[in-house]
Amino acid sequence: MNALTSNELPNHELIGLKVRVVHSVNPSHAGIEGMVVNETRNTLIIANGSGKKCLPKEGVTYRFTLCNEALVEVDGGQLIERPVDRTGKRFERRKA
C-alpha cells in the first residue's frame, strides 16, 4: 500500500495517529505533540504526557505519523469539517 499524501490524508480517520504541531499562528501551540484522541469540526484533541490539548485546525500546520512511520504535513484548514462528513466523501465517490 502506498503512503498517503497531504492531499489524501484529510479523507481518512485521524483519531489514533501521532501528531506534532509544526507551525501555528499561536506560538504557544508550536511543538505540541501527542496522539489524536478526538476531533470536532474545528479542533483536534491531542493527548500527551501532560494531559489533553484542544487545538484549532485553522492556522495550524500538523505533521502526522502514519502507521508505516511515514510523515505527512497537512494545513489544518484542509481538515475543517465534521469528521463524519470529511471521511464520508471518500465513500460517496466510490459509489458513483
C-alpha positions in Angstrom: 0.0 0.0 0.0 1.3 3.5 -0.9 1.8 6.1 1.7 -0.9 8.8 2.0 -0.1 12.2 0.7 -1.1 15.5 2.3 -4.0 15.7 -0.3 -5.3 12.3 0.7 -5.0 12.4 4.5 -8.0 14.7 5.1 -10.2 11.9 3.7 -9.1 9.5 6.3 -9.6 8.9 10.1 -7.2 11.0 12.2 -8.0 9.5 15.6 -5.2 7.3 16.8 -2.5 9.0 14.7 0.6 10.6 16.3 0.7 14.3 15.5 3.0 17.3 16.0 2.3 21.0 15.5 5.0 22.3 13.2 3.6 25.8 12.8 0.8 27.8 14.4 -0.4 31.3 14.4 -0.4 31.0 18.2 3.3 30.4 19.0 2.4 28.6 22.3 1.0 25.7 20.2 4.2 25.1 18.2 5.9 21.9 19.1 2.9 20.3 20.9 2.8 16.6 20.1 0.9 13.5 21.1 -1.9 11.3 19.8 -5.2 12.5 18.3 -7.9 11.2 20.7 -10.9 13.1 19.3 -11.9 15.6 16.7 -14.6 18.2 16.1 -15.4 20.3 13.1 -12.8 23.0 14.1 -10.5 21.3 16.6 -8.2 18.3 17.2 -7.9 16.9 20.8 -4.4 15.7 21.3 -3.3 13.7 24.4 0.2 13.6 25.6 2.0 13.1 28.9 0.8 16.4 30.3 -2.9 15.8 29.5 -5.2 16.7 26.6 -4.9 19.8 24.5 -7.7 21.1 22.3 -6.1 22.8 19.3 -7.7 24.7 16.4 -7.4 23.3 12.9 -7.4 26.7 11.3 -4.0 28.5 11.3 -2.0 25.3 12.3 0.2 23.0 10.2 0.2 19.4 11.6 2.7 16.6 10.9 1.0 13.2 11.2 2.9 10.0 11.7 1.2 7.2 9.8 1.1 3.5 10.8 4.0 2.8 8.4 6.0 5.7 10.1 5.6 7.9 7.0 5.3 11.6 7.9 2.6 13.8 6.3 2.2 17.5 6.8 -1.3 19.0 6.4 -2.6 22.5 6.7 -5.3 22.3 9.4 -7.6 24.4 7.2 -7.9 21.4 4.9 -9.4 19.4 7.8 -12.2 21.8 8.8 -15.3 19.8 8.5 -17.2 17.4 10.7 -15.1 14.2 10.7 -18.0 12.1 9.6 -18.6 14.4 6.6 -15.0 14.7 5.7 -14.2 11.0 5.7 -17.6 10.0 4.2 -16.9 11.9 1.0 -14.4 9.3 0.1 -17.0 6.6 0.2 -19.5 8.7 -1.8 -17.1 9.0 -4.7 -16.5 5.2 -4.8 -20.2 4.5 -5.1 -20.6 6.7 -8.2 
